[in-house]
Amino acid sequence: MDGRKRADLRPGLRVRVVQKQDQLSGKLTEGIVLKILTNSSTHPHGIKVMLGDGTVGRVKEIVDK
């Protein structure tokens, strides 16, 4: 499942995000959602979240539901 719908995400989910500096390489960072930062219900590049360690990125994959 991808991370383009805000309704699919909630704090506590394990996800993989792409950080701004990794967009060209496509490197993904895995972590637990702390906060959802995007206010709109959908976003074509993924919903922006903050992970538990403070990393901010757009969700590319939801690891577990």
PDB file of N, CA, C and O in Angstrom, chain B, residues numbered from 101:
ATOM      1  N   MET B 101       0.839  -1.178   0.000  1.00  0.00           N
ATOM      2  CA  MET B 101       0.000   0.000   0.000  1.00  0.00           C
ATOM      3  C   MET B 101       0.891   1.251   0.000  1.00  0.00           C
ATOM      4  O   MET B 101       1.882   1.322   0.728  1.00  0.00           O
ATOM      5  N   ASP B 102       0.527   2.210  -0.811  1.00  0.00           N
ATOM      6  CA  ASP B 102       1.316   3.446  -0.858  1.00  0.00           C
ATOM      7  C   ASP B 102       0.763   4.465   0.136  1.00  0.00           C
ATOM      8  O   ASP B 102      -0.238   4.211   0.805  1.00  0.00           O
ATOM      9  N   GLY B 103       1.412   5.602   0.225  1.00  0.00           N
ATOM     10  CA  GLY B 103       1.049   6.580   1.233  1.00  0.00           C
ATOM     11  C   GLY B 103       0.468   7.863   0.676  1.00  0.00           C
ATOM     12  O   GLY B 103       0.763   8.950   1.172  1.00  0.00           O
ATOM     13  N   ARG B 104      -0.372   7.741  -0.371  1.00  0.00           N
ATOM     14  CA  ARG B 104      -0.936   8.952  -0.982  1.00  0.00           C
ATOM     15  C   ARG B 104      -2.251   9.398  -0.368  1.00  0.00           C
ATOM     16  O   ARG B 104      -2.714  10.501  -0.656  1.00  0.00           O
ATOM     17  N   LYS B 105      -2.879   8.555   0.489  1.00  0.00           N
ATOM     18  CA  LYS B 105      -4.146   8.926   1.135  1.00  0.00           C
ATOM     19  C   LYS B 105      -3.916   9.113   2.631  1.00  0.00           C
ATOM     20  O   LYS B 105      -3.412   8.225   3.319  1.00  0.00           O
ATOM     21  N   ARG B 106      -4.300  10.290   3.111  1.00  0.00           N
ATOM     22  CA  ARG B 106      -4.120  10.608   4.528  1.00  0.00           C
ATOM     23  C   ARG B 106      -4.915   9.645   5.415  1.00  0.00           C
ATOM     24  O   ARG B 106      -4.481   9.320   6.520  1.00  0.00           O
ATOM     25  N   ALA B 107      -6.068   9.192   4.941  1.00  0.00           N
ATOM     26  CA  ALA B 107      -6.930   8.304   5.727  1.00  0.00           C
ATOM     27  C   ALA B 107      -6.272   6.957   6.022  1.00  0.00           C
ATOM     28  O   ALA B 107      -6.650   6.284   6.980  1.00  0.00           O
ATOM     29  N   ASP B 108      -5.289   6.555   5.208  1.00  0.00           N
ATOM     30  CA  ASP B 108      -4.604   5.271   5.406  1.00  0.00           C
ATOM     31  C   ASP B 108      -3.531   5.347   6.494  1.00  0.00           C
ATOM     32  O   ASP B 108      -3.013   4.318   6.928  1.00  0.00           O
ATOM     33  N   LEU B 109      -3.198   6.563   6.936  1.00  0.00           N
ATOM     34  CA  LEU B 109      -2.096   6.749   7.882  1.00  0.00           C
ATOM     35  C   LEU B 109      -2.601   7.152   9.254  1.00  0.00           C
ATOM     36  O   LEU B 109      -3.645   7.792   9.387  1.00  0.00           O
ATOM     37  N   ARG B 110      -1.843   6.767  10.273  1.00  0.00           N
ATOM     38  CA  ARG B 110      -2.116   7.201  11.639  1.00  0.00           C
ATOM     39  C   ARG B 110      -0.828   7.054  12.448  1.00  0.00           C
ATOM     40  O   ARG B 110       0.032   6.246  12.099  1.00  0.00           O
ATOM     41  N   PRO B 111      -0.691   7.820  13.512  1.00  0.00           N
ATOM     42  CA  PRO B 111       0.495   7.670  14.363  1.00  0.00           C
ATOM     43  C   PRO B 111       0.631   6.237  14.860  1.00  0.00           C
ATOM     44  O   PRO B 111      -0.358   5.603  15.229  1.00  0.00           O
ATOM     45  N   GLY B 112       1.853   5.735  14.866  1.00  0.00           N
ATOM     46  CA  GLY B 112       2.109   4.366  15.319  1.00  0.00           C
ATOM     47  C   GLY B 112       2.323   3.379  14.198  1.00  0.00           C
ATOM     48  O   GLY B 112       2.800   2.271  14.446  1.00  0.00           O
ATOM     49  N   LEU B 113       1.984   3.742  12.957  1.00  0.00           N
ATOM     50  CA  LEU B 113       2.201   2.835  11.820  1.00  0.00           C
ATOM     51  C   LEU B 113       3.672   2.817  11.422  1.00  0.00           C
ATOM     52  O   LEU B 113       4.358   3.835  11.504  1.00  0.00           O
ATOM     53  N   ARG B 114       4.152   1.651  10.988  1.00  0.00           N
ATOM     54  CA  ARG B 114       5.512   1.552  10.439  1.00  0.00           C
ATOM     55  C   ARG B 114       5.433   1.826   8.938  1.00  0.00           C
ATOM     56  O   ARG B 114       4.668   1.185   8.217  1.00  0.00           O
ATOM     57  N   VAL B 115       6.233   2.788   8.481  1.00  0.00           N
ATOM     58  CA  VAL B 115       6.204   3.208   7.077  1.00  0.00           C
ATOM     59  C   VAL B 115       7.625   3.374   6.548  1.00  0.00           C
ATOM     60  O   VAL B 115       8.593   3.381   7.309  1.00  0.00           O
ATOM     61  N   ARG B 116       7.725   3.506   5.235  1.00  0.00           N
ATOM     62  CA  ARG B 116       8.990   3.870   4.579  1.00  0.00           C
ATOM     63  C   ARG B 116       8.750   5.206   3.889  1.00  0.00           C
ATOM     64  O   ARG B 116       7.787   5.368   3.139  1.00  0.00           O
ATOM     65  N   VAL B 117       9.648   6.169   4.154  1.00  0.00           N
ATOM     66  CA  VAL B 117       9.519   7.509   3.582  1.00  0.00           C
ATOM     67  C   VAL B 117      10.749   7.850   2.761  1.00  0.00           C
ATOM     68  O   VAL B 117      11.824   7.282   2.955  1.00  0.00           O
ATOM     69  N   VAL B 118      10.570   8.796   1.834  1.00  0.00           N
ATOM     70  CA  VAL B 118      11.708   9.364   1.109  1.00  0.00           C
ATOM     71  C   VAL B 118      11.895  10.776   1.647  1.00  0.00           C
ATOM     72  O   VAL B 118      10.962  11.579   1.655  1.00  0.00           O
ATOM     73  N   GLN B 119      13.119  11.070   2.100  1.00  0.00           N
ATOM     74  CA  GLN B 119      13.448  12.405   2.587  1.00  0.00           C
ATOM     75  C   GLN B 119      13.759  13.304   1.402  1.00  0.00           C
ATOM     76  O   GLN B 119      14.088  12.820   0.319  1.00  0.00           O
ATOM     77  N   LYS B 120      13.656  14.620   1.608  1.00  0.00           N
ATOM     78  CA  LYS B 120      13.876  15.603   0.546  1.00  0.00           C
ATOM     79  C   LYS B 120      15.217  15.377  -0.160  1.00  0.00           C
ATOM     80  O   LYS B 120      15.279  15.376  -1.390  1.00  0.00           O
ATOM     81  N   GLN B 121      16.287  15.187   0.616  1.00  0.00           N
ATOM     82  CA  GLN B 121      17.619  15.031   0.023  1.00  0.00           C
ATOM     83  C   GLN B 121      17.804  13.691  -0.681  1.00  0.00           C
ATOM     84  O   GLN B 121      18.780  13.514  -1.410  1.00  0.00           O
ATOM     85  N   ASP B 122      16.879  12.737  -0.478  1.00  0.00           N
ATOM     86  CA  ASP B 122      16.985  11.413  -1.094  1.00  0.00           C
ATOM     87  C   ASP B 122      16.029  11.225  -2.260  1.00  0.00           C
ATOM     88  O   ASP B 122      15.917  10.117  -2.784  1.00  0.00           O
ATOM     89  N   GLN B 123      15.326  12.293  -2.685  1.00  0.00           N
ATOM     90  CA  GLN B 123      14.323  12.143  -3.741  1.00  0.00           C
ATOM     91  C   GLN B 123      14.929  11.657  -5.054  1.00  0.00           C
ATOM     92  O   GLN B 123      14.324  10.830  -5.737  1.00  0.00           O
ATOM     93  N   LEU B 124      16.101  12.149  -5.417  1.00  0.00           N
ATOM     94  CA  LEU B 124      16.710  11.733  -6.683  1.00  0.00           C
ATOM     95  C   LEU B 124      17.179  10.285  -6.637  1.00  0.00           C
ATOM     96  O   LEU B 124      17.011   9.550  -7.610  1.00  0.00           O
ATOM     97  N   SER B 125      17.763   9.867  -5.518  1.00  0.00           N
ATOM     98  CA  SER B 125      18.261   8.500  -5.403  1.00  0.00           C
ATOM     99  C   SER B 125      17.140   7.511  -5.097  1.00  0.00           C
ATOM    100  O   SER B 125      17.251   6.329  -5.424  1.00  0.00           O
ATOM    101  N   GLY B 126      16.060   7.982  -4.472  1.00  0.00           N
ATOM    102  CA  GLY B 126      14.953   7.103  -4.124  1.00  0.00           C
ATOM    103  C   GLY B 126      15.189   6.305  -2.857  1.00  0.00           C
ATOM    104  O   GLY B 126      14.431   5.380  -2.568  1.00  0.00           O
ATOM    105  N   LYS B 127      16.229   6.640  -2.087  1.00  0.00           N
ATOM    106  CA  LYS B 127      16.539   5.925  -0.852  1.00  0.00           C
ATOM    107  C   LYS B 127      15.396   6.099   0.145  1.00  0.00           C
ATOM    108  O   LYS B 127      14.940   7.216   0.387  1.00  0.00           O
ATOM    109  N   LEU B 128      14.936   4.983   0.724  1.00  0.00           N
ATOM    110  CA  LEU B 128      13.829   5.015   1.671  1.00  0.00           C
ATOM    111  C   LEU B 128      14.336   4.849   3.099  1.00  0.00           C
ATOM    112  O   LEU B 128      15.308   4.136   3.349  1.00  0.00           O
ATOM    113  N   THR B 129      13.668   5.512   4.022  1.00  0.00           N
ATOM    114  CA  THR B 129      13.977   5.431   5.441  1.00  0.00           C
ATOM    115  C   THR B 129      12.755   4.868   6.147  1.00  0.00           C
ATOM    116  O   THR B 129      11.640   5.349   5.947  1.00  0.00           O
ATOM    117  N   GLU B 130      12.964   3.846   6.974  1.00  0.00           N
ATOM    118  CA  GLU B 130      11.846   3.202   7.665  1.00  0.00           C
ATOM    119  C   GLU B 130      11.728   3.727   9.091  1.00  0.00           C
ATOM    120  O   GLU B 130      12.731   4.007   9.748  1.00  0.00           O
ATOM    121  N   GLY B 131      10.491   3.855   9.558  1.00  0.00           N
ATOM    122  CA  GLY B 131      10.270   4.301  10.924  1.00  0.00           C
ATOM    123  C   GLY B 131       8.797   4.290  11.283  1.00  0.00           C
ATOM    124  O   GLY B 131       7.948   3.870  10.497  1.00  0.00           O
ATOM    125  N   ILE B 132       8.514   4.762  12.486  1.00  0.00           N
ATOM    126  CA  ILE B 132       7.157   4.799  13.019  1.00  0.00           C
ATOM    127  C   ILE B 132       6.626   6.231  12.919  1.00  0.00           C
ATOM    128  O   ILE B 132       7.310   7.179  13.306  1.00  0.00           O
ATOM    129  N   VAL B 133       5.398   6.385  12.398  1.00  0.00           N
ATOM    130  CA  VAL B 133       4.797   7.712  12.243  1.00  0.00           C
ATOM    131  C   VAL B 133       4.546   8.327  13.616  1.00  0.00           C
ATOM    132  O   VAL B 133       3.894   7.726  14.469  1.00  0.00           O
ATOM    133  N   LEU B 134       5.076   9.538  13.817  1.00  0.00           N
ATOM    134  CA  LEU B 134       4.816  10.309  15.032  1.00  0.00           C
ATOM    135  C   LEU B 134       3.704  11.327  14.775  1.00  0.00           C
ATOM    136  O   LEU B 134       2.757  11.430  15.554  1.00  0.00           O
ATOM    137  N   LYS B 135       3.830  12.087  13.663  1.00  0.00           N
ATOM    138  CA  LYS B 135       2.841  13.116  13.312  1.00  0.00           C
ATOM    139  C   LYS B 135       2.611  13.113  11.812  1.00  0.00           C
ATOM    140  O   LYS B 135       3.529  12.848  11.037  1.00  0.00           O
ATOM    141  N   ILE B 136       1.382  13.408  11.404  1.00  0.00           N
ATOM    142  CA  ILE B 136       1.050  13.599   9.993  1.00  0.00           C
ATOM    143  C   ILE B 136       1.104  15.096   9.722  1.00  0.00           C
ATOM    144  O   ILE B 136       0.408  15.873  10.376  1.00  0.00           O
ATOM    145  N   LEU B 137       1.930  15.506   8.758  1.00  0.00           N
ATOM    146  CA  LEU B 137       2.154  16.925   8.507  1.00  0.00           C
ATOM    147  C   LEU B 137       1.323  17.486   7.353  1.00  0.00           C
ATOM    148  O   LEU B 137       1.061  18.688   7.318  1.00  0.00           O
ATOM    149  N   THR B 138       0.908  16.647   6.417  1.00  0.00           N
ATOM    150  CA  THR B 138       0.094  17.105   5.286  1.00  0.00           C
ATOM    151  C   THR B 138      -1.362  17.225   5.727  1.00  0.00           C
ATOM    152  O   THR B 138      -1.917  16.303   6.325  1.00  0.00           O
ATOM    153  N   ASN B 139      -1.976  18.374   5.424  1.00  0.00           N
ATOM    154  CA  ASN B 139      -3.371  18.591   5.815  1.00  0.00           C
ATOM    155  C   ASN B 139      -4.373  18.085   4.790  1.00  0.00           C
ATOM    156  O   ASN B 139      -5.492  17.728   5.156  1.00  0.00           O
ATOM    157  N   SER B 140      -3.999  18.045   3.509  1.00  0.00           N
ATOM    158  CA  SER B 140      -4.953  17.622   2.479  1.00  0.00           C
ATOM    159  C   SER B 140      -5.194  16.115   2.568  1.00  0.00           C
ATOM    160  O   SER B 140      -4.376  15.381   3.122  1.00  0.00           O
ATOM    161  N   SER B 141      -6.321  15.661   2.017  1.00  0.00           N
ATOM    162  CA  SER B 141      -6.692  14.249   2.126  1.00  0.00           C
ATOM    163  C   SER B 141      -5.841  13.344   1.242  1.00  0.00           C
ATOM    164  O   SER B 141      -5.686  12.160   1.542  1.00  0.00           O
ATOM    165  N   THR B 142      -5.284  13.889   0.149  1.00  0.00           N
ATOM    166  CA  THR B 142      -4.400  13.115  -0.726  1.00  0.00           C
ATOM    167  C   THR B 142      -3.249  14.001  -1.189  1.00  0.00           C
ATOM    168  O   THR B 142      -3.332  15.228  -1.152  1.00  0.00           O
ATOM    169  N   HIS B 143      -2.173  13.347  -1.626  1.00  0.00           N
ATOM    170  CA  HIS B 143      -1.051  14.069  -2.227  1.00  0.00           C
ATOM    171  C   HIS B 143      -0.398  13.121  -3.231  1.00  0.00           C
ATOM    172  O   HIS B 143      -0.120  11.970  -2.893  1.00  0.00           O
ATOM    173  N   PRO B 144      -0.147  13.586  -4.469  1.00  0.00           N
ATOM    174  CA  PRO B 144       0.376  12.693  -5.509  1.00  0.00           C
ATOM    175  C   PRO B 144       1.764  12.127  -5.217  1.00  0.00           C
ATOM    176  O   PRO B 144       2.112  11.070  -5.743  1.00  0.00           O
ATOM    177  N   HIS B 145       2.561  12.801  -4.395  1.00  0.00           N
ATOM    178  CA  HIS B 145       3.916  12.329  -4.087  1.00  0.00           C
ATOM    179  C   HIS B 145       4.014  11.651  -2.730  1.00  0.00           C
ATOM    180  O   HIS B 145       5.102  11.249  -2.318  1.00  0.00           O
ATOM    181  N   GLY B 146       2.900  11.519  -2.035  1.00  0.00           N
ATOM    182  CA  GLY B 146       2.891  10.897  -0.717  1.00  0.00           C
ATOM    183  C   GLY B 146       2.621  11.918   0.371  1.00  0.00           C
ATOM    184  O   GLY B 146       3.000  13.084   0.264  1.00  0.00           O
ATOM    185  N   ILE B 147       1.965  11.459   1.412  1.00  0.00           N
ATOM    186  CA  ILE B 147       1.647  12.315   2.560  1.00  0.00           C
ATOM    187  C   ILE B 147       2.929  12.553   3.363  1.00  0.00           C
ATOM    188  O   ILE B 147       3.690  11.619   3.618  1.00  0.00           O
ATOM    189  N   LYS B 148       3.163  13.803   3.759  1.00  0.00           N
ATOM    190  CA  LYS B 148       4.365  14.140   4.528  1.00  0.00           C
ATOM    191  C   LYS B 148       4.122  13.838   6.003  1.00  0.00           C
ATOM    192  O   LYS B 148       3.110  14.246   6.573  1.00  0.00           O
ATOM    193  N   VAL B 149       5.065  13.114   6.616  1.00  0.00           N
ATOM    194  CA  VAL B 149       4.954  12.736   8.025  1.00  0.00           C
ATOM    195  C   VAL B 149       6.276  12.991   8.746  1.00  0.00           C
ATOM    196  O   VAL B 149       7.327  13.145   8.124  1.00  0.00           O
ATOM    197  N   MET B 150       6.191  13.032  10.073  1.00  0.00           N
ATOM    198  CA  MET B 150       7.386  13.043  10.908  1.00  0.00           C
ATOM    199  C   MET B 150       7.459  11.692  11.604  1.00  0.00           C
ATOM    200  O   MET B 150       6.483  11.223  12.188  1.00  0.00           O
ATOM    201  N   LEU B 151       8.636  11.077  11.531  1.00  0.00           N
ATOM    202  CA  LEU B 151       8.844   9.786  12.186  1.00  0.00           C
ATOM    203  C   LEU B 151       9.268  10.010  13.635  1.00  0.00           C
ATOM    204  O   LEU B 151       9.576  11.130  14.043  1.00  0.00           O
ATOM    205  N   GLY B 152       9.277   8.928  14.398  1.00  0.00           N
ATOM    206  CA  GLY B 152       9.613   8.993  15.816  1.00  0.00           C
ATOM    207  C   GLY B 152      10.980   9.574  16.110  1.00  0.00           C
ATOM    208  O   GLY B 152      11.185  10.160  17.173  1.00  0.00           O
ATOM    209  N   ASP B 153      11.929   9.422  15.179  1.00  0.00           N
ATOM    210  CA  ASP B 153      13.283   9.950  15.399  1.00  0.00           C
ATOM    211  C   ASP B 153      13.441  11.384  14.881  1.00  0.00           C
ATOM    212  O   ASP B 153      14.547  11.924  14.893  1.00  0.00           O
ATOM    213  N   GLY B 154      12.338  12.008  14.424  1.00  0.00           N
ATOM    214  CA  GLY B 154      12.399  13.377  13.937  1.00  0.00           C
ATOM    215  C   GLY B 154      12.572  13.513  12.437  1.00  0.00           C
ATOM    216  O   GLY B 154      12.520  14.626  11.915  1.00  0.00           O
ATOM    217  N   THR B 155      12.778  12.408  11.728  1.00  0.00           N
ATOM    218  CA  THR B 155      12.913  12.424  10.280  1.00  0.00           C
ATOM    219  C   THR B 155      11.600  12.858   9.642  1.00  0.00           C
ATOM    220  O   THR B 155      10.530  12.396  10.039  1.00  0.00           O
ATOM    221  N   VAL B 156      11.682  13.752   8.647  1.00  0.00           N
ATOM    222  CA  VAL B 156      10.499  14.200   7.915  1.00  0.00           C
ATOM    223  C   VAL B 156      10.627  13.725   6.470  1.00  0.00           C
ATOM    224  O   VAL B 156      11.678  13.886   5.850  1.00  0.00           O
ATOM    225  N   GLY B 157       9.559  13.143   5.939  1.00  0.00           N
ATOM    226  CA  GLY B 157       9.574  12.691   4.548  1.00  0.00           C
ATOM    227  C   GLY B 157       8.184  12.337   4.075  1.00  0.00           C
ATOM    228  O   GLY B 157       7.218  12.364   4.838  1.00  0.00           O
ATOM    229  N   ARG B 158       8.101  12.004   2.791  1.00  0.00           N
ATOM    230  CA  ARG B 158       6.822  11.622   2.195  1.00  0.00           C
ATOM    231  C   ARG B 158       6.709  10.093   2.165  1.00  0.00           C
ATOM    232  O   ARG B 158       7.646   9.396   1.775  1.00  0.00           O
ATOM    233  N   VAL B 159       5.556   9.592   2.581  1.00  0.00           N
ATOM    234  CA  VAL B 159       5.341   8.145   2.684  1.00  0.00           C
ATOM    235  C   VAL B 159       5.283   7.528   1.291  1.00  0.00           C
ATOM    236  O   VAL B 159       4.503   7.951   0.437  1.00  0.00           O
ATOM    237  N   LYS B 160       6.116   6.529   1.083  1.00  0.00           N
ATOM    238  CA  LYS B 160       6.113   5.766  -0.168  1.00  0.00           C
ATOM    239  C   LYS B 160       5.510   4.380   0.019  1.00  0.00           C
ATOM    240  O   LYS B 160       4.918   3.830  -0.909  1.00  0.00           O
ATOM    241  N   GLU B 161       5.659   3.803   1.228  1.00  0.00           N
ATOM    242  CA  GLU B 161       5.113   2.477   1.499  1.00  0.00           C
ATOM    243  C   GLU B 161       4.635   2.419   2.944  1.00  0.00           C
ATOM    244  O   GLU B 161       5.247   2.999   3.841  1.00  0.00           O
ATOM    245  N   ILE B 162       3.532   1.710   3.152  1.00  0.00           N
ATOM    246  CA  ILE B 162       3.084   1.388   4.503  1.00  0.00           C
ATOM    247  C   ILE B 162       3.507  -0.051   4.749  1.00  0.00           C
ATOM    248  O   ILE B 162       3.063  -0.962   4.050  1.00  0.00           O
ATOM    249  N   VAL B 163       4.371  -0.258   5.749  1.00  0.00           N
ATOM    250  CA  VAL B 163       4.927  -1.594   5.999  1.00  0.00           C
ATOM    251  C   VAL B 163       3.908  -2.492   6.678  1.00  0.00           C
ATOM    252  O   VAL B 163       3.711  -3.630   6.251  1.00  0.00           O
ATOM    253  N   ASP B 164       3.252  -2.002   7.730  1.00  0.00           N
ATOM    254  CA  ASP B 164       2.200  -2.803   8.366  1.00  0.00           C
ATOM    255  C   ASP B 164       1.002  -1.934   8.694  1.00  0.00           C
ATOM    256  O   ASP B 164       1.152  -0.757   9.022  1.00  0.00           O
ATOM    257  N   LYS B 165      -0.168  -2.501   8.607  1.00  0.00           N
ATOM    258  CA  LYS B 165      -1.423  -1.756   8.754  1.00  0.00           C
ATOM    259  C   LYS B 165      -1.906  -1.841  10.183  1.00  0.00           C
ATOM    260  O   LYS B 165      -2.950  -1.279  10.516  1.00  0.00           O
TER     261      LYS B 165
END
